[in-house]
Amino acid sequence: MILPVSCSIDLDFNNKQVWQIISEPGNLNKTHPFCKSNTVVKWDKDNHEDILEYLNGIVLHRNFYKWDNGKGYELNIGRKNGRKSKVIWKITGDKKSNLKITVYPHVFSNRNKFSYFLIHTFFINPGLKKYLNSVLKGYKWYLETNSLYLGISLANTNGFLKNLIMIRMVHIVVHMLFSNIKYWHH
């Protein structure tokens, strides 16, 4: 079970203008507030693959498996040989558009349903929503100004990292509690 996290933004641009920027090779270099580099591996009609390096040094590979011209795409993202999360980008509207990103994050999804639900509800969902809203604001900024989006603050990046650390701590505590409960009943 993997619970999705979604965010969207209304844009005063038609869907063709939005599609042009989100489908451009290396577009994260212009729009993504936490991107150090977005390197294209393949970018042709049937194959789209790139590498995203974050400002904090984390490197993720994006492999696009569904490409719907003018409407959006679906991809898997993760470390080169690690688990992947599913991401859906979707454009709706005509003269004015809505850009929506939905992520199915794999993090902690292999845990028991109860602990996963708690971790997702209190840490993953709010942290990922902040992140996704920052990414979407980057696209809006770029479309409105045709300039790089530099709207990050260390508070936002540190807050996201703090949430990830807290998720891990809560997971450890929940695991200890539930593993002890198993032994109490024997």
C-alpha positions, 0 to 999 in steps of 0.5 A: 500500500502506497498512499499518494501525495498531490499538489496543484497550482493554477497558472495564467497560461494555456496548456501548450505553454505549460507543456512546452516547459514541463516537457523541455529537456533539462527543464528542472535547471530553470524551475526546480528550487532545490535542483543543483543540476538536471542532466539529460540521459535520453530525450527523444520521441519514445524515451525520456530519462534524466538525472536530478542532483539536489543542492544537498548532493542527493542524486535521483534518476527519473525514468519516464514510462508514459508520455502523453503529449500536451497532457502530462507524463508518468515517471519513476524516480529514485536512486540508481539501484534503489527503490523508486517512487511513482510520479504523475504530472498532469496538465488540465485546462485550456486558456488557463491551466492547472498543473498537478503533481502526484507522488506515490512515495515508496519511503516506509511503504514496506512497514506495517499498515498502521505505522505507515499510515501514521508516518505518512499522515504526520510526516511524509504528507506534510513534508512532501506537500511543502516540497511539491508546492515549492516545485510548482511555484518554480514553474509558475515563477519561470512562466511569469518571469522567464527567469530562474526560480531562486525561491528557496530558503534553508529553513524549507530545506532543513525543515524537510530534512528534519521531517525525514529524520523525525519519520525515521525516529518515529518508525524506530519507536513504533517498531520497538513498541510493536515488536515488544507487544508480540513478545508480551503475548507469548 
